[in-house]
Amino acid sequence: MEETEKLQTLGYSGIFLSCFSDYSEKCIHATPDHTLVYLYSGEQIIEDRGEQITLKAGECAFIRRDHRILMYKNSVGEELYKGISLTFKRNVLREFFNKLNKSEIPKNISIPENNIFKIETRPDITSLFQSLTPYFDTNIKPTEGVIHLKLLEGIYALLNSSETLYPILFDFTEPWKIDILEFMNENYMDELTMEQIASYTGRSLATFKRDFSKISNLTPQKWLIKKRLEVAYYKLKEERKKVQDVYIEVGFKNSSHFSTAFKKEYGFPPTEVS
């Protein structure tokens, strides 16, 4: 794959490869599907609830569905970050489960609270991901049949690595929901679409809008702007910060948009806060 100056992601029906060159990338990971991440080169730090897991080349981790985590994707020296992930959709897991010999499924396994599991380096894991490399290095698209087989191979590898993953992979209950206002108060400064916020809180977009209307008379977009302006006013007045610093901290893209919104909300520009 050619070196690029920005993050590149190639995806084929649930198999994704990311590669970038000379900098680090911070991103938010949240998906309704379980994900298996493997690192070809560079370094990846996965952070959840204050705890971190670091992946080096040849290592991988399993991330549970419906959980929002931070990822840091770093080049190491001249070694580019290059990682690949498999996402296991519910229909694939259900099909796999229906074909299992139920008598061979481990019994009475307690479900841990972990959202991230570092997977032991094993021949089946290494073989699986190394076999996917040619598709990304040549940009030749694998057939749907090959992709499906690779996903099944990934499920087998996970089950072989730990019995703990049986009840996690084959949990077909509805996704949990998290408190909308709690999430938005913690993440108001992030550049998130309504679709992303809905997904991160365990809802469809329609359900998110319906639930939000029960807790606020404002639309979600207007609520976010109001929240950003309230925090900006506090930082300007109480913390005596500069306008050029504050608008970025609270999530506005440019000072012009910030100043216009601030004056509309408070009746005077942010430069006149005293």
Buried (B, 14 or more C-beta within 10 A) or exposed (E): BEEEEEBBEBEBBBBBBBBBBEEEBEEBBBBEBBBBBBBBBBBBBBBBEEEEBBBEBBBBBBBBBBBBBEBBBBBEEEEBBBBBBBBBBBEBBEEBBEEEEEEEBEEEBEEEEBBBBBBEEEEEBBEBBEEBBEBBEEEEEBEEEBBBEBBBBBBEBBBEBBEBBBBBBBEEEEBEEBEBEEBBEEBBBEEBEBEBBBBBBBBEBEEBBEBBEEEBEBEBEEBBBBBBBBBBBBBBEEEEBEBEEBBBEBBBEEBEEBBEBBBEBBEEEBEEBE
